[in-house]
Structure formats: structure tokens, C-alpha cells
Amino acid sequence: MNVWLQILDTAGSLLVLLGAAICLLGVIGMLRLPDVLSRSHAATKPQTLGILLVLAGVALRLRSGMDLATLSLIGFFQMLTGP
């Protein structure tokens, strides 16, 4: 059983790192793209995917019912408010 918890922790860490890298790419896109519409696209699309990956990674690490409910609400409102 301990091996499965280690695998879940490792997968959670990888998802957090991948989500942070995607968010970083969105920020770099915001700095490098020439016009407002391109910048707004770079500000929303990668950030939404990045935050969802970070939330999934944190959910794999925490594994508590109340924490999972809170993280799912955060993901729901992120999807609702992202253009």
C-alpha cells in the first residue's frame, strides 16, 4: 500500500510541475506576442490548463474529502470565469 501512495505523490508532483511550466509558457507568450488579442489568448488558454493541472496534482497529494471538494470548486470557478 505504501508503494501506491508514493506513486500518487510522484504523479501529483509531476502534475504540479507540468502545470507550472504551462503557466510559465503563457506568461512568456503574454510578453512576446505583438497585439492585444494574441496576448489575451496567451493569458487565458494556457493559464486555465495550467491551473487545472496544478489542482489535479494537489488533489493527488492531499486526498482528503474536504480538500477535494474545495479544489473542485476552484477548478469549476476557474473554468466559469476564464474567457
C-alpha positions as CSV (number, residue, x, y, z in Angstrom):
1,M,0.0,0.0,0.0
2,N,2.9,2.3,0.7
3,V,4.2,2.0,-2.8
4,W,0.8,3.2,-4.2
5,L,1.0,6.3,-2.0
6,Q,4.5,7.0,-3.3
7,I,3.3,6.7,-6.9
8,L,0.4,9.0,-6.3
9,D,2.7,11.6,-4.6
10,T,5.1,11.4,-7.5
11,A,2.3,11.8,-10.1
12,G,1.0,14.7,-8.1
13,S,4.4,16.4,-8.1
14,L,4.8,15.9,-11.8
15,L,1.3,17.4,-12.5
16,V,2.1,20.4,-10.4
17,L,5.4,20.9,-12.2
18,L,3.8,20.5,-15.6
19,G,1.0,22.9,-14.7
20,A,3.5,25.5,-13.5
21,A,5.5,25.1,-16.7
22,I,2.4,25.6,-18.8
23,C,1.6,28.8,-16.8
24,L,5.1,30.0,-17.4
25,L,4.7,29.5,-21.1
26,G,1.5,31.5,-21.0
27,V,3.4,34.4,-19.3
28,I,6.2,34.2,-21.8
29,G,3.5,34.4,-24.6
30,M,2.0,37.4,-23.0
31,L,5.3,39.2,-23.1
32,R,6.3,38.2,-26.6
33,L,3.1,38.4,-28.6
34,P,2.6,41.6,-30.6
35,D,-1.1,42.6,-30.2
36,V,-3.8,42.7,-27.6
37,L,-5.9,39.8,-28.9
38,S,-2.9,37.5,-29.1
39,R,-1.9,38.5,-25.6
40,S,-5.4,37.9,-24.2
41,H,-5.3,34.4,-25.8
42,A,-2.0,33.7,-24.2
43,A,-3.3,35.0,-20.9
44,T,-6.3,32.7,-20.7
45,K,-5.8,29.4,-22.5
46,P,-2.5,28.2,-21.0
47,Q,-3.4,29.6,-17.6
48,T,-6.6,27.6,-17.4
49,L,-4.9,24.3,-18.4
50,G,-2.0,25.1,-16.1
51,I,-4.2,25.8,-13.0
52,L,-6.3,22.7,-13.7
53,L,-3.1,20.5,-13.8
54,V,-1.8,22.1,-10.6
55,L,-5.2,21.5,-8.9
56,A,-5.1,17.8,-10.1
57,G,-1.6,17.4,-8.7
58,V,-2.6,19.0,-5.4
59,A,-5.6,16.7,-5.2
60,L,-3.4,13.6,-5.7
61,R,-1.2,14.8,-2.9
62,L,-3.9,15.8,-0.3
63,R,-6.5,13.0,-0.9
64,S,-9.0,14.4,1.7
65,G,-12.7,14.7,1.1
66,M,-13.0,18.4,2.1
67,D,-9.8,19.3,0.2
68,L,-11.0,17.6,-3.0
69,A,-14.3,19.4,-2.7
70,T,-12.5,22.8,-2.3
71,L,-10.2,22.0,-5.2
72,S,-13.1,21.0,-7.5
73,L,-14.9,24.3,-6.7
74,I,-11.7,26.2,-7.5
75,G,-11.5,24.4,-10.9
76,F,-15.2,25.0,-11.6
77,F,-14.9,28.7,-11.0
78,Q,-11.7,28.9,-13.0
79,M,-13.5,27.3,-16.0
80,L,-16.5,29.5,-15.4
81,T,-14.6,32.8,-15.3
82,G,-12.0,32.1,-17.9
83,P,-13.0,33.6,-21.3
